[in-house]
Every structure is written in structure tokens, then in C-alpha cells.
Amino acid sequence: MLTELQCRIHNPPTYKAEGHPGPLDLIVTSGSQDGLCKVFESMVNTDDKVLVEHPTYSGTLAMLKPITTKAILVESDIDGLNPASLRQALSPWSPSDATRPGSDIPKVLYLVPNGGNPTGAGLTLDRKKEIYKIAQDYNLIIMEDDPYFYLQFTKPYVPSFLSMDTDGRVVRFDSFSKLVSSGMRLGFVTGPKPLLERLELHMQCSVMHASGLSQMALYKVLEDWGIEGFLKHAETTAEFYKTKRDQCLAIMEKHLKGLAEWTVPSRGMFVWVKLHVEDSHKMITLRAREKGVLFVPGSVFMMDSSKPSPYIRASYSNCTEEQMDTAFQRLAEILREG
């Protein structure tokens, strides 16, 4: 059923491509994060350079730090990873370095294309096409971490990197945590068969396989829904988060105008807020917590978390409108206190 879903939504060019060196395969993992970690461990050596969208998911930073100290940060904005920043990051090398033995050119690009955590950013189709072309030029593997794909607030869905992958260079990570249940710890990885075979061996040496009980429970849910039912559920969930987003933005405008700046997320469950302060860390971890308010300081999403950051991540996923109003009112009070 998962293969059917991927073909229905993404129509991967390499699926059943006879004679292709990277035919498509799919494997279920113990949550998307376990798949991410194991693919990093399978592909990245200690001295390897990895291109990482910045700022980015704190869990990814935690995975990378024990594996390599040579992450290269690629800046993003509200439209996601900036292709110009990617070209700049690759400027020390030429495309020919990708095939030169002993070259230290990066071989992996990691990004979150939809509803980025923490920024809420989403890549446009034009940017995706440009990034994929750069990946072709420099022979990069694209790690497409996309747990918020179905939480796009406008339709049709922006096509995925997997949908344009004629080369077999995209490894895509999907999750059921945002749509069905985070406690099931189920995700799945779609990508070139040779790489997924290595991932399977890695799993056999650690978790063995994703929980059979969770897989059976989820299978029964999906069997009952069918593909159409799943897509309807995803649409309903996206509408729920869109309503939450609109409530959150209205409340922020009410309480934080003149005290902070923010962008409007078009997908996902996060708002990236720039406070009019030099550093948000102590303000959020100490003073806000004392007032019973929980945000995440921006430094958590930076490779060097010791550097000051004026940003915070706000999540509207599990708060009532009244709770959001109270939280931002208290944050405004803290900001005015200085």
C-alpha cells in the first residue's frame, strides 16, 4: 500500500525502470528519525562534508555531530533553502571534483522542503528544480526529510524531489507521526535500492525491524481507509492546522506587534519569530518558563548553539486559542520588561 501511495502522489520516474542503476525501493523504519540517522551513518564518514539547510531540525544536528564535524550550512528563507546559497557553499569545488578520486567535495544535501522545522518554510517548485539541477551538476545525494508534506495549506501539493528524480539520487523520508500517531514510531524511506539495502542491513544490526505490532495496527487503519480515505484524512488534518495557524497569527499580531517580526508559514505547524532582542535563550528558558510559557529558543536549531540568536520557534499544533492568547500575552510582558 505504501508503494501504491508513493506512486500515486509522487510518480517516481525510477519506479520499475528496467536497467536503471538506482531503481526505487521502500522500507519501513522505526519512525522517520531512525531512518534519517541510519542513512547518515551509512553514507557519511568522519571526514565527509555534508550540506545542511540552516537553520534546521535540532534532531538532525544531534545526529550529525557524532558523525562529522564538517557540516556546511546553507542559508534558507521563507521559500526554503536558497539555491544561490547552495551554489555559494559549493563554490570551492567544480562539478568535475565529484568524480575525482580523493576529492573532499560534499556528497550529501539535507533539507526539509515543507513546513521546515523551525522556520515553517516551504520550497517553491522553481527552487526545487534549480536545487535538483545543482545536485546533478555536483553529483549530490538529496536527503528529502518531508514529514510535513501533507500539511500544505494550498493545493495542488508542490511536487517533491522524488517526483523529479530521474537519476536515483533522492532519498525521501516520510512519517506517520504528524498524520496518524507519533507513538507508533513508524516512518518509511523511499530511495535507490542499493542504498536501501545498506539501510536494511544497518537495521538488522540494531532495531532488527520496525515494531510488528505498530505496523499491523497501522496497516489495518490504512486498509480500512484505502488511499482515498488516507488522502481525505490528510486534507482534514491540513485544514485543522491551517485554522490553528490563522488563530496563532492573529494572536501574535494582537500581542507582539512592534516587539517581534515573523513570516507566514504556508505549511506545517511552526512559526519562526524574530524577537527584538539580541539573544532569546535565557529569556525563553528561564523567564518564560517561570511564567508557564514554553517556546524553543532559536539557538537550538543552529549548528553552533552557543552563538546568540534573537529567534524563537512557536508551535500551534496542540494549543487552544485561549492558551495561545495567554502565551503570547505573557511573552509580550517579558519583552516589555526588557
N, C-alpha and C positions, 0 to 999 in steps of 0.2 A: 504493500500500500504506500509506503514512503517513496519508493521509486516512482510509482504512478503519480504521486503528488509532485515530486520534483520535475517530472516530465511535463505535467500539466501546467505548472506555474513558470518553470524556467526553460523548458525545452532545450536542454543542454546539447550543443552541437556534436559533442563526442560520444553521446549515448548510442551504443550499438554501432559505433564507427569501426568497421572492419579494417584491420591492419593499422589502426592508429596506435602510436607508441604510448598514449595515455588514455586508454578507454575509461569510461566513467564507472565508478563503483560507489557503494554506500555502506556505512557501518554505524550501528547504534552504539552510543557511548554513555558513560555514567554522568550524564549532564554535559552540556556543551563545553564547560570549562575543563573537564577531564580530557576531552578530545583536543582542545587547544593546547593544553600542557604537553600532552604526549606527542603531538605533531611538532611542537617546538623542540622537544627533546630528541625527536627522531631526525630532524633536519638541521639543527643549529649546533655547531661545535663552539668550544670556548672562545676561539679567536675569530669567529664569524661575526660579521656586521649584519645587523637587522634594521630595516627601515620601519619606524613605528610612528603612526599618527600621534600628534601631540596637540593638546592633552589627550589622554586616553584612559581606558578602563584600568582601574587600580589592580585588579586581579591579574591582568596581563603583565603589568610591571612587576608584580610579585613573582610571576613565573619566570620572567626573563632574567632577573637579577642574579639568580644562582647559575644560570646557563651561560650568559655572556655579559661582559661589561661594555660592549661596543654597540649599543643601540644608537641609531642615528635618528634624530627627531625630525619629523616632517610636519610643518605647521598646518592647521586647519582653520576654517571659519564656519559660518552658519551653513554654507553649502558643502561642508565636509572637507576632506583632505584637498589641499590646493595643488594642482598639477605643477604650477610654476615652482612651488616649494620643493616638490619631488624632484624636478629637474635640477634645481639648485643643490639638493642633497646628493645627487648623483654626479655633479659636475667634476669631482676629482677623477672620474673614470670616463672612459669612452665605451660605447657598446661592444667594441671588439675585445675589451677586457673580460667580458662574460665567458668567452671561450678560451682565454689564455690560461694555461696551467699555472697554478700558484697565485693567481690573482686574488686580491682581497676585496673584490667588488661584492657588495651585498647581494644575497640571493633570495631574500625573503622580504616581502612588504606586508605588514599587518595593518588592518584598518577595520573600523566599524562603519559600514556605509549608510545605515539607517538609524535615526534616533540615538546618535552617539552618546555613550556614557563616558563623560558627564555632560557634554555640550548640547545634546539634543539635535545635533547637526545631521543633515541628510545630503548625500551626494546627488547631484543632478545627473541626468543621462549623459550630457555632453562631457562632464568631468569624468564620468566612468569610462567613456570611450577613449578620452585622452590618456587617462591613467593606464588603461589596458594596453594602449599603443606604446607607452613608455616601458611597461613591463615586457612587451615583446622585444623592444629595442635592446633592453638590458638583461633579458632572459631572467626576469624575476618570477618567483612563485608568489601569487597573491593569496594571502590568508584572509578570506572574507568572513569575518565574525558578524553574523547577522541575526541575533535573537529578536530584534525589533522589526523585522521585515514586514510582518503582517500588521504592525501598528502604524502604518502610514495613514494619514488622515485624509488624503485625497486619492482618487482613483483615476486612471489605472495605476497599478503599482509601478514604480520606477524599476525597469529591468535590472536584474542582478548581474554581477560579473560572471557568474556561472552561465547565464543565458548567452553571453557573447564569447565564451571561452572555446575558440576553435583549436587552441594549441594543447589543451590539457595542462594549464598552468595555474588553475584556480582550485583552491581547497576551501570548500564552503562549510560553515558551521551553523547549524540550526538548533533551536531549543524549544522544548515544550513548556519551559518554566513560566514564560510570560503569557501563555495561552491556556494551559490546562492545569498544571500543578508543579510548583517548584520542588515540592517534597519528593516527587517521584524520581528526581535526578535522572532525567532522560533527555538526551540530545542526539543528534546524528550528524555525521560528517560525510560530505559528498565530494569526490575528487578523483584524481587519476589512480587507477587500480594499483600500479606499482607502489605508490606511496601509502595507500590504504592497507596494502598487505603488510607493510612495515608497522603501521599503526596497530594492526590486528596482533602481530607478534608481541608488540610492546604491551598490549592489554593482557595477553596470555601470561606475561611475566609479572603482572601487578594485580589488577582487579579481576582478571580472568574474563569477565564479560559484564555488561550492564545487568542490573537486577532482573532476574527472570520474572519475579512477581510483579514488579513495576511494568515490565514490558507487556505482560499478559493483561494487566488491568487497562493499560493504555490501548492495547490492541482491541479490546472489547469496546472501549469508548469509540475509537475510530471506525470499527466495524459497524457499530450502530449508527454513527453519523454518516459514514460514507464521505467521499471527497467533497460533495456539495455541502453536506452538513458541517464539515470542518471549516470550509471557507465562509459559510454563513456565521458560524461561531466566531471566527477571526474578525469578520466585519463588525459584529456586535461588540466585540472586545475593543476594537479600534474606536468605535463610536463612544464607548464608555470613557476611554482615555482622552478623547478629544473634548468631551464635556468637562472632564477634570482639568484639562489644560486651560480651557477657556475660563473656568472658575478661578484657577490659580493666577492667571494673567490679570484678570480684573481686580483681584485682591492685592496683587503686587502693585498695580497702578494706584490703588487706593492708599496703600501704606508706604511704599518705597519711592514714590516719585520725588526726584531731587536728591535721593540718598543712594541710589544704585542705578545701574543700567543692565539691560538684558535683551536677549534676542528671542524671537517667537519660534519655538520648535514646531516643525511640520510633521513630526512623527515621534513615537516613543513616550517616555514618562518623566523626562528631566528638563529642568530649566537651568541654564548656566548664567549666574548672576555676578556682575562685577560691582562690588561694594566700593563706595568712595572712601576707602582706607588703604593703607599700604599693604597690610597683611591681615588675613581673616582668621588665621589659625587659633590664636588664643581667644579671640572674641567668640568664635564658634564653639571650641572645645571646652571652654571654661564658662564664660558669661552667659552664652545662650543655653547651655545645658543647665546652668543654675536656675534659669527661668523656665525649664521644662521644654525647651525647643531643640530639635535635632536637625541640623543641616550637616553637609560634609564639606570641610574646607578644601579649597582648590588645590592646595599643595599635595594632597593625597593622589592626585591624578597626574602629577609631574614626575619625570624620571628622577630629578633631584628635589626631593620633598623638603629639603632644608631651606630652599630659597623662598622668600616671601611671595605670597600670591594674594591679590585682592578678591579672588573669586570664591564663590560657594556653589555647590550643587544642591538644588532644591528638587525634591521628588513629589509629584502629585498623585502617585499611584494608589496610596492606601490611606488617604486622609479625607475626612468630610470637609465640606465647605466651611463649616464653623471652626474646625481645627486649623485649617489653613489661615483663616482670618486671624485667629488668636496668635498663631506662629509668626506671621508677618508683622502683626502689630507689635509683638514683643521684640522682634528683630529691629524694627524701626526705633523703638525706645532705646535699645542698646546703641544703635548708630548715633542717635541724637545725644546720648550721654557722652559719646566720644571715647 
